[in-house]
Amino acid sequence: MKEEQLSESITEFGTINDGYAARQYRYAYAATGKPGWFLFDGLVKHDLFTGNQEGYSFGDGVYGSETQMAPRVGAPPRTTATWSR
């Protein structure tokens, strides 16, 4: 186990797929925000193996709260969550 900074961006309420608690996992998810704001304007998915990240913006005037991770319905156990635009 190690601790490291995943991104320069502002993120809060990081989470993983609960099915991987206490086991090795590849992806972590978090809410994103802007400096000085207490509102979250999107999500980010961190690939902990490659260091890549993928973001999703809620759009102008739309805000979220703490992140939750739900596996894609019907997906094999080792796959990831997905989001639709």
Buried (B, 14 or more C-beta within 10 A) or exposed (E): EEEEEBEEBBBEEBBBBEEBEEEEBBBBBBBBBEEEEEEBBBBBBBBBEEEEBEEBEBEEEEBBEEBEBEBEEEEEEEEBBEEEE
